Amino acid sequence: TAINWLYVFYFMTVIIYMLCSFSKIMNIWVFPQTPPWVLVVIGVGIILYTARHNIQSHAYRHSFGFLFIFFVVFVLILSFHNANIDYLFPLFRIEWTPIVKGIGSALFMMIGFETAFFYMRYVRPEKPKNVLVSITLANIASTVLFLLVVLVSTLGYTVSEYGATPLPVNTLAKSFSFGILTRYDILYLLPWTWIVITAVMSYAFLLNRRISEGLGRVIPLSRIIWITSIIITVIAILFSTITRVMLLQTALHYFFAVNAVAIPVIALMIIVFKRRLRPDV
């Protein structure tokens, strides 16, 4: 259907954007002399290796990656040692226009939760309500994590300093050390990289299976994975410059508004309407 292929383009756009952003951040952070296309190829290689695995394998990787989140939270909490509460004030003494504009960007940060709608097709729990509870708790945990990142960035810098700092949290992590550990930003790199990799794995898993089902499963999944990987590699390398990454981000904002907000809300309204007409269904 048209909606299926709309999600195919959406998933592919998300993967390309994550690979481009990942290579850009790694260039700024630890590999300033490495060409961006090298990091893109490494990311696509991970897709080739993991996209053909089943849902259980992806669940194990995400469960393992969940342990890394505790370390991310630990680093974020340590970053509060440079916090200045005065940077939050004055409250409610600015125009509301920037706040309203920021709502769209804040909503975009929740990208990823829509994958739960598709993963539920591959999960057969004994109690369906447990799946909804797990999804809700995961979204709450993600929201709290984003809130910590925002607080660290807001309390650690003035407005002018924040605009001049390319990686605010990483820069704060470099500023403290304990004993033999002097580069907490490098330790922060490990869980952050794993989180990005698992996110790419998830979207690649859904992308290739959406394409396979859209084509009626007439093409082997392994061939589809190779074709999509080549397409993603070429487009990601072409969009690896900062200017083109911003264009990709703008396009992804519109994709997110349609695929992750509008379509699910409309589908929910249709389901509620049908159940009111036919309570027995």
Helices and strands as residue ranges (DSSP letters): H 2-29, H 36-50, H 55-78, G 79-82, G 85-88, H 96-108, H 115-119, G 120-122, H 128-156, H 159-164, H 168-173, H 184-214, H 221-238, H 242-256, I 257-262, H 263-277
